[in-house]
Amino acid sequence: MLTRRTLLLFTASISAVGCTARAQTTPSAANEARFGQSLWRDVTDAQWRERLEPLAFRVLRQEATERAGTSPLSSEHRHGTYVCAGCGLELFRSDWKYDSGTGWPSFFRTFSENVATKEDLLLFTPRTEYHCARCLGHQGHVFEDGPRPTGLRYCNNGAALRFVPA
């Protein structure tokens, strides 16, 4: 029988090491038409390991989650753009960022043509996970508890983003 403590330990271990046994990310037809032949899709794990910091590799390539409150991007307030740390694709504008109180950089809107989504059942509750549509790097999860005008909260791993000042 799973106790609350066992479930929390299980969840923490999955977050720390990532999980590669999830469903395949399925970009929309429009995303596939735009990015399906991208050379970023051909980069090997060994090449990703060379390009990325260890935490960024675990988050982007193994779907790990960084610890809440550890990303310097949570306190980034300059104007600019947030791009995928893997391939540099624009994902968010600084105007779309807000403090959700979760400990992760959060946004109420994304460049929708630049993200792919899939259902995540890892925590036994359906969630929507989103990835960079070009390199398929894991970014975070989107929830329906965000502010107006969208009501969405894109809860992003800071390790999966780079900030580009305006």
C-alpha positions, 0 to 999 in steps of 0.5 A: 500500500502506498502511504503519503510518505512513500508517494512523496519519496517516489515523486521526489526521486522521479523529479530528481532523476527524470523519467524517460519511460513516458509517452512520446511528445506529439507536436501538432501537425503545424509544428511537425510541418514547421519543425519535423525536419529540424536538425535539432531532432537528430542531436544525440544524447552524447551531443546534448550532454556536451552542449548542456549543463548537467541539470539542463540535460536532466530537465530537457532530455530526461524530463526531470524537474528542478527544485522549486525556488532554485532558478535565478530566472524566477527573479528576472524582471528585465524586458526580453525573451525567454528561449529554449536552453537547448536550441534557442527557440523563442518560448515566452516574452517577459511581458507574459511572466508573473509570480505564481508563488510556486518557486518556478518561472511562470507565464500566462502565455507562450508562443503557441506555435513553438510548443508541443504538448502531451499528457503526463500521468506520472503522478497518477493525475493527468497533467499537460506537459509541454516541450519545445516544438523544435528540439522536443526539450522538456520545459514544464507543465501547463495548468488552468489556474493562471491569471487573466487573460488566458487563465493558464500557468505555464510552470517552467523549469528555469534550467530549460530556459535562457533569458535574452534581454531586449 
